[in-house]
Amino acid sequence: MRLQNKKVFVAGVSRGLGYAVAHMALKEGAEVTINARDGGKLSQLVSTLSRYGKIHSVKGDLSTPQNAKEVINTAVREMGGLDGLVITVGGYVEDSVENPSGLEEMLTNHVKVPIYVVGAALPHLKGGASVVMVSSMAAINVADPSQLSYASAKASMVKLVEVLASELLDRGVRVNGIAPTSIRGDFEPDQDWTSTRKLGDDSAPPGDFARVAIWLLTSESEWVDGVVIPADGGARLKRRGG
Ligand SMILES: NC(=O)c1ccc[n+]([C@@H]2O[C@H](COP(=O)([O-])OP(=O)(O)OC[C@H]3O[C@@H](n4cnc5c(N)ncnc54)[C@H](OP(=O)(O)O)[C@@H]3O)[C@@H](O)[C@H]2O)c1
């Protein structure tokens, strides 16, 4: 098991990617704490996932530095340490420069929250720890005119990964990210999804992206730092220039 005795915090857990990451981390031997604002959903996920290992939840909104500190401190108290941090906080708004209605929310969820969470975790992260953020192929692919705030915020996250990795280099803490394509459907523990997609598909089930995030948490990826990995099953290769 690649995460034996590791303590992993997963921020912004949904029934998709965050759920898959928590499940796979438990199966790899980690003790896990999941977070979101909806306590009812967290309780349901904890009740399903507790058969795979030691899991806790901390309800809380991570959009202020103080809240992030309280949530992280509670998680670290519960687990007795912090070796891995996966930030899967979501939110998607379509807008344009004529009416940038999603700007505040997208910058908060995809830029400020990751900064607050890593800042709050900093006192607990020791050498060998790994931070994983979730950007999007929308930050890398040719721009969609309806994604002003979302794509701009996710692209900021790509640079944020590099800056934080640079800042934490001397501490021996790695910071990386994944850039998923569209995430298809909810995660179902112990179901093999691999026959439902093929290389080149524009979307894929949560497990395909979670596996990359888990790899970034493990020491198998210890020579990878400050990068965002496109996790698109090669879909971008279909868009050939001419
Ligand atoms: N879905 C896609 O097609 C897609 C594609 C590319 C990238 N991504 C990225 O992949 C990640 C996971 O995607 P997803 O679709 O599973 O995400 P999601 O459902 O949009 O969001 C994940 C969870 O974040 C929580 N959240 C939102 N704001 C929060 C806050 N301030 N504090 C704490 N938790 C908060 C929400 O739970 P509560 O409401 O309970 O707080 C939500 O369930 C996200 O970063 C997303 O941007 C998604």
The ligand as an ORCA input file, in Angstrom:
! r2SCAN-3c Opt
* xyz 0 1
  N     -16.634     18.483    -12.951
  C     -15.856     18.679    -13.999
  O     -16.196     18.373    -15.148
  C     -14.460     19.272    -13.807
  C     -13.611     19.445    -14.901
  C     -12.319     19.938    -14.696
  C     -11.908     20.276    -13.416
  N     -12.774     20.120    -12.359
  C     -12.287     20.442    -11.019
  O     -12.162     19.237    -10.298
  C     -12.464     19.458     -8.912
  C     -13.584     18.523     -8.484
  O     -14.658     18.700     -9.381
  P     -16.152     18.381     -8.954
  O     -17.011     18.559    -10.149
  O     -16.140     17.087     -8.221
  O     -16.341     19.605     -7.963
  P     -17.671     20.275     -7.415
  O     -18.704     19.248     -7.176
  O     -18.002     21.465     -8.257
  O     -17.082     20.824     -6.045
  C     -16.531     19.973     -5.073
  C     -17.044     20.378     -3.733
  O     -16.406     21.582     -3.300
  C     -17.170     21.987     -2.177
  N     -16.949     23.410     -1.945
  C     -17.280     24.451     -2.732
  N     -16.915     25.600     -2.154
  C     -16.348     25.273     -0.962
  C     -15.762     26.000      0.095
  N     -15.701     27.351      0.068
  N     -15.252     25.339      1.178
  C     -15.316     23.995      1.230
  N     -15.846     23.241      0.252
  C     -16.358     23.870     -0.829
  C     -18.647     21.668     -2.524
  O     -19.284     20.986     -1.457
  P     -20.219     21.810     -0.404
  O     -21.226     22.544     -1.238
  O     -20.775     20.758      0.479
  O     -19.258     22.714      0.293
  C     -18.524     20.691     -3.690
  O     -19.244     19.503     -3.509
  C     -12.817     20.941     -8.811
  O     -11.657     21.667     -8.471
  C     -13.260     21.287    -10.225
  O     -13.108     22.665    -10.509
  C     -14.021     19.621    -12.529
*
